[in-house]
Amino acid sequence: MRYLIQWWFVIYFTFLLTNASSAQTIIQALPRWMVSLHGDVMIPRKPIKQFLDGDQGGYRIEAQYRLQYNKPFMAGLYFSEAGLSRYVLEYTEMHPDGDLDIKEKANTRRLEGGLAIGFYPEVNWLFQPYLQGRIGMAWFVSASVLMDQNSGDFIDRYQELSTWVNAYGLDVGIHIVPNIWYIRGDVRVGVVANPSVKFLSLNDEKVGTVQYPIDAFDEHVSSGRWLKISIGVTYLF
């Protein structure tokens, strides 16, 4: 009887393992390329927190290549963009040929691009944690954009300030792997930072008191540090 029970357990667990493995694609070699698209929420930390109003939203695009065949190390390029400050005013400009209704937007954006290097160990078939580091350049750009209120047509754009600075970041993430092994949910938590740089940000006390939106922006010099939360999709091929 004891041997019968032992054999029953062997057969039962063999059946479970067989079904589990048949439900998943058997991967002979890890894909060489990986691309990702993320939505970012950037939560400012001190010292730049005092100059920004609330959290900032943005997006991130990455393309990475496996450095060695069937190994967990990948490297590639990334690009991200986030809006830091924004103010919109609508007004009417008098012209001899007819008045023009203008919608003017002033904004400051942070664009970043550079090199990403990651360690993707593939330790679990469903939840796969990883670590990624980045180094690149951040571009702080402020501009005023004029649009026609009635038609929505673009009128003009003025660049108010543009500065460059080194940037770096570190993320801890997890891939959530569905039945389609090559397409994965991607969730990350990490930091984005840069040394001191000159930039423009909205002064809430000036809102409603200026003629043009950019006049409500003040110039600051500060290092930047954000807590970043990202949710996106990753595709391997």
N, C-alpha and C positions, 0 to 999 in steps of 0.2 A: 504493500500500500504506500509506503514511504517513497519508493522509487517511482511509483505511478504519479504521485503528487509532484515530485521533482521534475519528471518529464513534462507534466502538464504546464508547469511554470516556464520551462524552456521553450515549449511550443508557443505559449501565449506571448512571451516577450519577443520571440522571433517574429511572430505575426505583427506585433506593434511596430517593431523596427522596420519591417518590410513595408508596411503601409506608410509610415512616416517618411521613409526615404523615397517612396514612389510618388509622394505628393510634392516633392521638391525636385527641381532640376539638378542633375548631377553635374557639377562644374569641374571640368578637367583642368582648366587654367583660368586665372583671374583676368578679366578684361583689361586692355591696355589703356583705354581712355575713359574719362569720367567728366561729365558736365553737370553743373548745378545752377539752379535759379532760386533765389531766396528773397523773401520780404524781411526787412530789418526794422526792429524798434530799438532806437538808440537812446539810452537814458543818461543824460549828462551828469558827470560827477565833478567835484571840486578840482581845479578852480574855475573851469569854464561854465559851470552850472549857474553862477551868479549873473551871467550875461545872456543866457538863453531861457526862453519861456517854455517850460514843459518838455516833453519827450519829442524826439524827432523820428520821422519815418523815412524809409528808403528802400532800395533794392540792391541786390548783389548778383553778379554773374561770374562763374568760374569755369575754367577748362584745365584739366590736369592729365598728366601722362604717367604711367607706371614706370618707375626708374629702372627696375630690373624685372625680368620675366617671373611672374608668379610670386612676387614679393610685395609686402604691404606698404611700401613707400611710394608716394606719388608727389609730383611737383608740376606747377603750371602757372598760369596767369589769372588774375582776378580784376574786376572793376566793380566799384560801388558808388552810389550816389545817395545823398540824404539832404533834405531841406532843413536849414537851421533857423531861418527867420523869414517872415513873409508879411507884407502889408499891401492892401489894395485900396485904391481911391477911385471914385468916379466923379468926373467933372465935365463942364462944357467949356470949350475953347472958342472964342469969337473969331470969325473969319469974314472978310468982305464977301466971299462967295457962298457963305452959309456957315452956321455954327456946327461945330464938330463935337459929338459926345464921345468922350475918351474914358476908357477903363485902363488905369495905369497900375501896374504891379511892380513892387520892388521886392527882391528876395536875395537871400544869401544861401548858397548851396555849398556842400562839401563833397567833392569828387575825389575818389582814391583809386589807384591802380598800382599793381606791382606783382611780386612773386609770392606764391602760396606753396607751402610744403606740408604734407600731411602724413600721418601714420594711421593706416587703416588695417587693423589686424584680422578682421573677419572671424571673430571668436565665437559668434553665435549665429545660427541661421535666421533668427527672427529679429533680434536687437543687436546691432553691431556698433559699439562705441568707437570713437576715433579722436585724434588730436590733430589740430591744424595751427600752424604759425604763419604769419604774413609779414612782409616788409615791402614798402613801396613809397609812393609820394602822394600827398594830399593837396588838393587844389581848392582853396577857398575863393569863391567868386561871387561878387554882388553885382546885380544888374537891375535896370529899370526897363520894363517891357510895356509898350503902348499898344492898345487894341481899340478898334472901333466898337463902341457899345452896341450899336444897332446891327451891324453886319457881322461882327466878330472877326473882321479882317485885321491882320497884323499891320501896324503902322511903322514902328521903329523900336530899336533896342539900344540901350546905352550901358556899357560896362562901367560900373562905378569903382570897383576895386578888385584886384586879382593878385593872390599871393600863393606861393608854393612852400611846402615844408615836408620833411621826412615823416613817415607814418609807419606804424607797426600794430600788430594785433595777435591775439591768441584765442582760439576757440576750443571748447570741449563739446563734442557733438555725438549724436547717435543716429544711425540709419535704421529705419523701420522697414523691414523687408516683407512685402506681400508675396503672393504666389508667383507673380511675375518678378523674378529675381533681379532683373536688370534695372527695374524702376523702383525707387525707394523714397519713402518719406524721409525728410532730413530736418532734425531739430538741433539747434546749437545755443550755447550760452558762452559769452566770452567778453573780451575787452578790445576796444579800439582806442588808439592814443596817438598823439603827435606832440613835438616840442612847441615852444611858444611861436605864435604867428599872429600877424595883424589881420583883423577881419571886422566886418560890420554886422551889428545885430540890432534888432528892433528895441527901442525904448518905449515901453508901454505908456509912460507919462506924456509922451509927445503925440500919442494917437489922437486924432481929431483936432490937432492944433496946427498942422502944417499944410502947405499947399500941395506939395509933391510927396509921394510915399517915401522916397529915399531920405528926405529931410528928417524923418522920424527914426532913422538909424544912427547909432553912435559907433565910433571906432574904438576897438579894444585890442590889446595885445595880451594873449594868454596861451598857455599850453592847453591841450584838449585831452579829455579822458571820458570815455563813455562805456557803460555796461550795455552790451549788445545781446538782444534775443532775436534769433532768426528761425523762420519756418519756411521750408521749401521742398523742392523735388530734385532728386539726383538720378541721372541716367548713366549707366555703364555700357560700354560697347567696345 
